[in-house]
Structure formats: structure tokens, C-alpha cells
Amino acid sequence: MKILVREYIKKESTAGIMLIFVTIIALMFRNSIFSDFYDALLKTTIKFQFGEILLIEKPLILWINDGLMTIFFLLIGLEIKRELLAGHLSSVSKIALPAIAAVGGMIVPALIFIVFNYDNEFAMRGWAIPTATDIAFALGILSLLGKRIPVSLKIFLMALAIFDDLGAILIIAIFYTDDLSMLSFLAAFSCLVVLIIMNRLNIIRPTAYILVGIILWVSVLKSGVHATLAGIILAFTIPLSIKNDKNKAVSPLKNLEHNLHFWVAFTILPIFAFVNAGVNLKGLSLEQVFTPVSLGIILGLFLGKQLGVMLFVFLAVKLNLAALPRCSTWLQMYGVSVLTGIGFTMSLFIDSLAYQDSNIYAYTDKLAILIGSILSGVLGYFILKYAKSKKFCFI
């Protein structure tokens, strides 16, 4: 189990470092002579039509945010299901601390954003932006610190990020759903029923689930519910462990998760970062940057996440609801709490839902995500670098 965790952390860390480079490239493209090309690329319309039955016409950026990111959510769903059934979240004692910490890490940033924007109805659509944690970026920072950080603390961060993702999924489903099309919703529900039947019949081949999943995605897209939720629904219907014709236990879920991880980490997320992180910095003034929305995001990520996580961890430990991760210190826990303010991927995604890529804030909302994430990453790194490890503790 420890070997699998170390391999997972190594992959996520590498992916996080790669995202940093892609973000820098996106900013360079958006603020260079290639700016017009960058804009034109994102607005390129791609149309898919199947006779008179189906027509989907979207700009490239929405094909990525609604389409490719569904695969990202499929991977998240697979990881959540595996962890809940047979992993680090499979018992109350294992989930207590990261679950409590994640709740604090969502409530306090949201409250900070609301304080700055309560009187602006459109701005309030972004209240969930600073509630997210980007596990790839956070583990990327931890990887730079090597063996200074106990594995138990890295597992805590992974588990907290999983609960963050669960929270984000619920937020998207409840607060970022348009008017429902009942016909499309019934089609999506029918797909879900088919997937459940396939699960009960112990169908092994992931291809069968994916084919139904594609129909599910189209149905959810047309229903008014955000399309990426189709990935979560599909993930939860794929069996964790069943026996094949030779009476040998196999795991369709683990196999699909393993096959998807590389493509999501090193293709889909970098593409998403490239099209969403390109912020136009030309002509920006401090007055534009420090608007209520920007301040709500920056302070929500940088202060809200660390205060929320640390406060709820402190209360959980002092009330004997949970214990600190093995071999970790309070200062190390604070450093990890600061790192949870790296929102990036999920924050950008929620931002695209909240403001629908509107330039009403001159894209300073996206810039605020970058600023809050960078501040959290830098401070968290230096705290953990100089935090002393627990003596006489063998990891």
C-alpha cells in the first residue's frame, strides 16, 4: 500500500510541476504577439452533428471545459470510489481528520468571498471559486521537499483534496445547473439505469461502460446539468472488483483508473491550463486587480483556506475527534494547510462556470486565482522547508 501511495504522489507531483510550466506558457502566449492567435484559437467553433437528431456546436474552450474535463471528473470519481471502498477513506478513523479539515477549508474561504461581494448578485456567483484545492500543484510543492515531509501528511493532503473534490461536485450540481430539459434528463436517467444493470451483471469490459457513458454525457449536456457530472456518475457504476470467466478477481475500476491517469495528468489538465490560465496582463491597474471579486478570491484562497483547515484540524484534535497524522508536527500541519490554498485547476473550472468566461472583470478573477495560488504555494513551501520534523519517529 505504501508503495502505491508513493507512486501516486510521484505522478501527481510531476503533473503539478508540468502545470506550472504550461501556465507560464499560456501567460506568455496571451501577452505576446501571439495574443490574437491565442484568442482566435479559443473561440474556434467546432460542430458535431448526427443527422437531424443531434447538434452540438461550441467554441474550443467549451469543448475542453465541458468535454475533456469530463474525463478528468471520471478519474476523480474512480479515485473517490476506490478510496471509499478499499482505501484511505474506508473507515471512520481514516476519514475523520481530512473530512473535517475539508469542511473548514470550504466554509471559511466562501465566507471571506461573501463578505466582499454580498451586495453584487452577479459577483456572488463566484463564491465557490476559493473553496477548491489543486492536489497536483500541492503535491508538486511537497515533492520539492523530499523526505522532510512524512508520508502520512501527504496522505492527509490527498484525502483532504478528495473531500474538496466531493464538495466541488456537489456545488456544481446544486448551484451551477441551468433550467432542466426533462426529455434530456430522462435520457440521462435511462443511461444511469443501464449502467447500474451492467454493474449488477458483472460486465467487465470498460469499453461497454464508456459507450453508454458517451450517450450519458450528451444527455447530461443537453439536460442543463453540467456535463462533467456525467464523468462522476459513470465512475460510480464501474465495478471495483469482480470475478472473470476463470474465477479470477479483476478490477475494471482500477484498470481504467490506471489507464486514464497518465492522459489526464499529462494531456488533459495541461490543455485545460493552457486555455484557461492565459490572463491578459496588458493595461491592468492595481485598481482593477483589487476589486471585491479579486480580493474575495485572493484572500479566500490565501487566508481562508489555511485558516479554515487549520482551525477545524485544531478543534478536531482538541475534541478527540481525530489525531494528527503520524510523525507530523503542528507547524508541518500549518504548512500543509497553507498549501490547500493552491486552487488553480478546480478554481479556474468553477470560475468558468460562475462567470462563463465573461471579461466583465477584465479576467482579473482568473489572475486572482493565480495570485492566491502562488502566494499559498510559496508560503507553504517555506514553512514546510524550515519546519523541524518530529524526533524519534520512524516513517
C-alpha positions as CSV (number, residue, x, y, z in Angstrom):
1,M,0.0,0.0,0.0
2,K,2.8,2.4,0.9
3,I,4.5,1.7,-2.5
4,L,1.2,2.5,-4.3
5,V,0.8,5.8,-2.4
6,R,4.4,6.8,-3.1
7,E,3.9,6.1,-6.9
8,Y,0.6,8.1,-6.8
9,I,2.3,11.0,-5.1
10,K,5.2,10.9,-7.6
11,K,2.9,11.0,-10.6
12,E,0.8,13.9,-9.1
13,S,3.9,15.8,-8.2
14,T,5.3,15.6,-11.7
15,A,2.0,16.6,-13.1
16,G,1.9,19.6,-10.8
17,I,5.3,20.8,-11.9
18,M,4.2,20.4,-15.6
19,L,1.1,22.5,-14.9
20,I,3.4,25.3,-13.6
21,F,5.3,25.4,-16.9
22,V,2.1,25.2,-19.0
23,T,0.6,28.1,-17.1
24,I,3.7,30.2,-17.7
25,I,3.5,29.3,-21.5
26,A,-0.2,30.3,-21.5
27,L,0.6,33.7,-19.9
28,M,3.4,34.3,-22.4
29,F,1.1,33.5,-25.4
30,R,-1.7,35.7,-24.1
31,N,0.7,38.7,-23.5
32,S,2.8,38.5,-26.7
33,I,2.5,38.9,-30.4
34,F,0.6,35.6,-30.4
35,S,-2.3,37.1,-28.3
36,D,-4.7,37.4,-31.3
37,F,-3.9,33.8,-32.3
38,Y,-4.5,32.6,-28.8
39,D,-7.9,34.3,-28.6
40,A,-8.9,33.0,-32.1
41,L,-7.9,29.5,-31.1
42,L,-10.1,29.5,-28.0
43,K,-13.1,30.9,-30.0
44,T,-12.7,28.4,-32.8
45,T,-16.2,26.9,-33.3
46,I,-16.3,23.1,-33.6
47,K,-19.6,21.5,-34.6
48,F,-20.7,17.9,-34.2
49,Q,-23.9,16.8,-35.9
50,F,-25.6,13.4,-36.2
51,G,-28.3,13.8,-38.8
52,E,-31.3,15.8,-37.6
53,I,-31.2,14.1,-34.2
54,L,-28.2,15.8,-32.6
55,L,-26.3,19.0,-32.9
56,I,-23.5,20.2,-30.6
57,E,-21.8,23.5,-31.6
58,K,-19.3,25.0,-29.2
59,P,-16.1,27.1,-29.2
60,L,-12.9,25.1,-28.5
61,I,-12.6,26.3,-24.9
62,L,-16.1,24.9,-24.0
63,W,-15.3,21.6,-25.8
64,I,-12.3,21.4,-23.4
65,N,-14.1,22.6,-20.3
66,D,-17.3,20.5,-20.9
67,G,-15.8,17.6,-22.8
68,L,-12.2,16.8,-21.9
69,M,-12.8,17.8,-18.3
70,T,-15.5,15.2,-18.1
71,I,-12.7,12.6,-18.4
72,F,-10.9,14.4,-15.5
73,F,-14.0,14.1,-13.4
74,L,-14.3,10.4,-14.4
75,L,-10.8,9.9,-13.0
76,I,-11.8,11.8,-9.8
77,G,-14.9,9.6,-9.5
78,L,-12.9,6.4,-9.8
79,E,-10.4,7.6,-7.2
80,I,-13.1,8.6,-4.8
81,K,-14.9,5.3,-5.2
82,R,-11.8,3.2,-4.7
83,E,-10.7,5.2,-1.6
84,L,-14.2,5.0,-0.1
85,L,-14.5,1.2,-0.6
86,A,-10.9,0.0,-0.1
87,G,-8.5,2.8,0.5
88,H,-7.6,5.7,2.9
89,L,-11.3,6.7,3.3
90,S,-12.7,3.2,4.0
91,S,-13.2,3.7,7.8
92,V,-14.4,6.5,10.1
93,S,-11.0,6.8,11.8
94,K,-9.3,7.3,8.4
95,I,-11.7,9.9,7.1
96,A,-12.3,11.9,10.2
97,L,-9.5,14.5,10.1
98,P,-9.3,15.1,6.3
99,A,-13.1,15.3,6.1
100,I,-13.4,17.8,9.0
101,A,-10.4,19.8,7.6
102,A,-12.0,19.9,4.1
103,V,-15.3,21.3,5.5
104,G,-13.4,24.1,7.2
105,G,-11.4,24.7,4.0
106,M,-14.6,25.3,2.1
107,I,-16.6,27.3,4.6
108,V,-14.1,30.0,5.6
109,P,-13.0,30.9,2.0
110,A,-16.6,31.1,0.9
111,L,-17.4,33.4,3.9
112,I,-14.5,35.7,3.0
113,F,-15.6,35.9,-0.6
114,I,-19.2,36.7,0.5
115,V,-18.1,39.4,2.9
116,F,-16.5,41.3,-0.1
117,N,-19.3,40.6,-2.6
118,Y,-22.6,40.2,-0.8
119,D,-24.1,43.3,-2.4
120,N,-23.4,42.2,-6.0
121,E,-25.7,39.4,-7.3
122,F,-23.5,38.6,-10.4
123,A,-20.3,38.7,-8.4
124,M,-21.8,36.3,-5.8
125,R,-21.9,33.6,-8.5
126,G,-18.2,33.1,-7.8
127,W,-18.5,32.4,-4.0
128,A,-17.2,28.8,-4.6
129,I,-14.1,29.7,-6.5
130,P,-11.7,29.9,-3.5
131,T,-13.1,26.7,-1.9
132,A,-11.0,24.3,-4.1
133,T,-7.6,22.7,-3.7
134,D,-5.5,21.6,-6.6
135,I,-3.9,18.3,-5.5
136,A,-1.4,18.1,-8.4
137,F,0.0,21.5,-7.6
138,A,0.1,21.0,-3.9
139,L,1.8,17.6,-4.2
140,G,4.2,19.2,-6.7
141,I,5.3,21.6,-4.0
142,L,5.6,18.8,-1.4
143,S,7.8,16.8,-3.9
144,L,10.4,19.6,-3.8
145,L,10.8,19.0,0.0
146,G,11.7,15.3,-0.4
147,K,11.7,13.3,2.8
148,R,11.3,16.3,5.1
149,I,7.5,15.6,4.9
150,P,6.1,12.4,6.5
151,V,4.1,10.2,4.1
152,S,1.2,10.3,6.5
153,L,0.9,14.1,5.9
154,K,1.0,13.6,2.2
155,I,-1.8,11.1,2.5
156,F,-3.8,13.6,4.6
157,L,-3.4,16.2,1.9
158,M,-4.6,13.6,-0.7
159,A,-7.6,12.7,1.3
160,L,-8.5,16.3,2.0
161,A,-8.3,17.1,-1.7
162,I,-10.6,14.2,-2.4
163,F,-13.2,15.6,0.0
164,D,-12.7,19.0,-1.6
165,D,-13.5,17.4,-5.0
166,L,-16.6,15.9,-3.5
167,G,-17.6,19.3,-2.2
168,A,-16.9,20.8,-5.6
169,I,-19.0,18.2,-7.3
170,L,-22.0,18.9,-5.1
171,I,-21.6,22.6,-5.5
172,I,-21.5,22.3,-9.3
173,A,-24.6,20.0,-9.3
174,I,-26.6,22.3,-7.0
175,F,-25.5,25.8,-7.8
176,Y,-24.3,25.7,-11.4
177,T,-27.2,23.9,-13.1
178,D,-29.3,25.7,-15.6
179,D,-33.0,25.1,-16.3
180,L,-33.6,21.4,-16.8
181,S,-34.7,19.8,-20.0
182,M,-36.9,16.9,-18.8
183,L,-36.5,14.9,-22.0
184,S,-32.7,15.0,-21.8
185,F,-32.8,14.4,-18.1
186,L,-34.9,11.3,-18.6
187,A,-32.4,10.1,-21.3
188,A,-29.6,10.6,-18.8
189,F,-31.5,8.7,-16.1
190,S,-32.1,5.9,-18.5
191,C,-28.4,5.7,-19.2
192,L,-27.8,5.5,-15.4
193,V,-30.2,2.6,-15.1
194,V,-28.4,0.8,-17.9
195,L,-25.1,1.3,-16.3
196,I,-26.4,0.0,-12.9
197,I,-27.7,-3.1,-14.6
198,M,-24.4,-3.6,-16.3
199,N,-22.7,-3.3,-12.9
200,R,-25.1,-5.9,-11.4
201,L,-24.5,-8.3,-14.3
202,N,-20.7,-8.1,-13.6
203,I,-19.8,-6.8,-17.0
204,I,-16.0,-6.4,-17.0
205,R,-15.1,-4.5,-20.2
206,P,-14.7,-0.8,-19.6
207,T,-15.5,-0.1,-23.3
208,A,-19.1,-1.1,-22.7
209,Y,-19.4,1.4,-19.9
210,I,-17.7,4.1,-21.8
211,L,-20.0,3.7,-24.8
212,V,-23.1,4.2,-22.6
213,G,-21.1,6.9,-20.8
214,I,-20.8,8.9,-24.1
215,I,-24.6,8.8,-24.5
216,L,-24.9,9.8,-20.9
217,W,-22.6,12.8,-21.4
218,V,-24.6,14.1,-24.4
219,S,-27.8,13.7,-22.4
220,V,-26.4,15.5,-19.3
221,L,-25.0,18.2,-21.6
222,K,-28.4,18.8,-23.1
223,S,-30.3,18.5,-19.8
224,G,-29.0,21.7,-18.2
225,V,-26.9,19.9,-15.6
226,H,-23.2,20.5,-16.1
227,A,-21.8,17.9,-18.5
228,T,-18.8,17.0,-16.4
229,L,-21.0,15.4,-13.8
230,A,-21.6,12.6,-16.3
231,G,-18.0,11.5,-15.5
232,I,-18.7,11.1,-11.8
233,I,-21.9,9.2,-12.5
234,L,-20.1,6.8,-14.9
235,A,-17.3,6.3,-12.4
236,F,-19.5,5.2,-9.6
237,T,-21.1,2.5,-11.7
238,I,-17.9,0.8,-12.7
239,P,-17.2,-2.3,-10.5
240,L,-14.3,-2.2,-8.1
241,S,-13.8,-6.0,-8.0
242,I,-15.5,-8.9,-9.8
243,K,-14.5,-12.3,-11.0
244,N,-13.9,-13.1,-14.6
245,D,-14.6,-16.3,-16.5
246,K,-11.6,-18.0,-15.0
247,N,-12.9,-17.2,-11.5
248,K,-10.0,-14.8,-11.0
249,A,-10.7,-11.4,-9.3
250,V,-10.2,-8.4,-11.6
251,S,-10.8,-4.7,-11.0
252,P,-12.3,-2.8,-14.0
253,L,-12.2,0.3,-11.9
254,K,-8.5,0.1,-11.0
255,N,-7.6,-0.8,-14.6
256,L,-9.5,2.1,-16.1
257,E,-8.1,4.5,-13.4
258,H,-4.6,3.3,-14.2
259,N,-5.1,3.8,-18.0
260,L,-6.6,7.2,-17.6
261,H,-4.2,8.7,-15.1
262,F,-1.3,9.4,-17.5
263,W,-3.6,11.0,-20.1
264,V,-5.4,13.2,-17.6
265,A,-2.3,14.3,-15.7
266,F,-0.1,14.9,-18.7
267,T,-2.5,15.8,-21.5
268,I,-6.0,16.9,-20.4
269,L,-5.0,19.1,-17.4
270,P,-2.2,20.8,-19.3
271,I,-4.6,21.5,-22.2
272,F,-7.1,22.9,-19.7
273,A,-4.5,25.0,-18.0
274,F,-3.3,26.4,-21.4
275,V,-6.7,27.6,-22.5
276,N,-7.9,28.9,-19.1
277,A,-4.8,30.4,-17.5
278,G,-3.9,32.8,-20.2
279,V,-4.7,36.1,-18.5
280,N,-4.2,39.4,-20.4
281,L,-1.9,41.5,-18.2
282,K,-1.6,44.4,-20.6
283,G,-3.1,47.7,-19.2
284,L,-4.1,46.2,-15.9
285,S,-4.0,48.6,-13.0
286,L,-4.0,48.0,-9.3
287,E,-7.5,49.4,-9.1
288,Q,-8.7,46.6,-11.5
289,V,-6.8,43.9,-9.7
290,F,-8.1,44.8,-6.2
291,T,-11.8,44.7,-6.9
292,P,-14.1,43.0,-4.5
293,V,-14.2,39.8,-6.6
294,S,-10.4,39.6,-6.9
295,L,-9.9,40.3,-3.2
296,G,-12.5,37.7,-2.3
297,I,-10.7,35.1,-4.4
298,I,-7.1,36.0,-3.3
299,L,-7.9,36.3,0.4
300,G,-10.3,33.3,0.2
301,L,-7.5,31.1,-1.2
302,F,-4.6,32.5,0.7
303,L,-6.1,33.2,4.1
304,G,-9.4,31.5,4.1
305,K,-8.1,28.0,3.2
306,Q,-5.3,28.0,5.7
307,L,-7.5,29.4,8.5
308,G,-10.4,27.1,7.8
309,V,-8.3,23.9,7.5
310,M,-6.1,24.7,10.5
311,L,-9.0,25.8,12.8
312,F,-11.0,22.7,12.0
313,V,-8.0,20.4,12.4
314,F,-7.2,22.1,15.8
315,L,-10.8,21.6,17.0
316,A,-10.9,18.0,15.8
317,V,-7.7,17.1,17.6
318,K,-8.5,19.0,20.8
319,L,-12.0,17.5,21.0
320,N,-10.5,14.0,20.4
321,L,-12.4,13.5,17.2
322,A,-9.2,12.7,15.3
323,A,-5.4,12.7,15.7
324,L,-2.6,14.5,13.9
325,P,-1.1,12.4,11.0
326,R,1.7,10.1,12.3
327,C,5.1,11.7,12.7
328,S,3.8,15.2,11.8
329,T,4.1,18.4,13.9
330,W,1.7,21.3,14.3
331,L,3.9,23.5,12.2
332,Q,4.0,21.0,9.4
333,M,0.3,20.7,9.6
334,Y,0.0,24.5,9.3
335,G,2.3,24.4,6.2
336,V,0.1,21.8,4.5
337,S,-3.0,24.0,5.5
338,V,-1.4,26.9,3.6
339,L,-0.8,24.7,0.6
340,T,-4.5,23.9,0.4
341,G,-4.9,27.5,-0.8
342,I,-3.5,26.4,-4.2
343,G,-6.8,26.3,-6.0
344,F,-5.8,26.6,-9.6
345,T,-7.4,23.8,-11.7
346,M,-10.7,23.4,-9.9
347,S,-10.9,27.1,-9.0
348,L,-10.4,28.0,-12.7
349,F,-13.1,25.5,-13.6
350,I,-15.6,26.8,-11.1
351,D,-14.7,30.4,-12.3
352,S,-15.6,29.4,-15.9
353,L,-19.0,28.2,-14.7
354,A,-19.6,31.2,-12.4
355,Y,-18.8,33.9,-14.9
356,Q,-18.9,31.9,-18.1
357,D,-15.6,33.3,-19.3
358,S,-17.0,36.8,-19.2
359,N,-14.5,39.6,-19.4
360,I,-16.6,41.8,-17.1
361,Y,-13.7,41.7,-14.6
362,A,-11.1,42.1,-17.3
363,Y,-10.1,38.5,-16.4
364,T,-8.7,39.7,-13.0
365,D,-10.8,36.9,-11.5
366,K,-8.5,34.4,-13.1
367,L,-5.5,36.5,-12.2
368,A,-6.7,36.4,-8.6
369,I,-6.7,32.6,-8.7
370,L,-3.1,32.6,-9.9
371,I,-2.1,35.2,-7.2
372,G,-3.8,33.4,-4.4
373,S,-2.4,30.0,-5.5
374,I,1.2,31.4,-5.9
375,L,1.1,33.1,-2.5
376,S,-0.2,29.9,-0.9
377,G,2.4,27.7,-2.7
378,V,5.4,30.0,-1.8
379,L,4.5,30.5,1.9
380,G,3.5,26.8,2.3
381,Y,6.9,25.7,0.8
382,F,9.0,27.9,3.1
383,I,7.0,26.9,6.2
384,L,7.5,23.2,5.5
385,K,11.1,23.7,4.4
386,Y,12.1,25.2,7.8
387,A,9.6,23.2,10.0
388,K,11.5,20.6,12.1
389,S,10.4,17.0,11.9
390,K,9.3,15.1,14.9
391,K,12.2,13.5,16.6
392,F,12.5,9.7,17.2
393,C,9.7,8.9,14.8
394,F,10.2,6.3,12.1
395,I,8.1,6.8,8.9
